[in-house]
């Protein structure tokens, strides 16, 4: 009986953690947390905001960032590996002569 209760409790706790992580992704964060997430200094983040290089929100002289949007911005800068570029080139060459 105790094992059944323990398993049920663990299941509920794990489900709750998953919901929290989804909610946290859309949470607004301040400039210090944004700098920490991006592994940059606060002045660097201010510069990027000024140049409109990163997604941000501004309300009453305060900056806000969505964690999910910053992660998307990071992912958008992904560069292909050499093997991925080679595979794309081969695929392009293979499709040139085909109708």
Buried (B, 14 or more C-beta within 10 A) or exposed (E): EEEEEEEEEEEEEEEEEEEEEEEEEEEBBEBEBBBEBBEBEEEEBBEBBEEEEBEBEEEEEEBEBBBBBBEEBEEEEEEEEEEEEEEEEEEEEEEEEEE
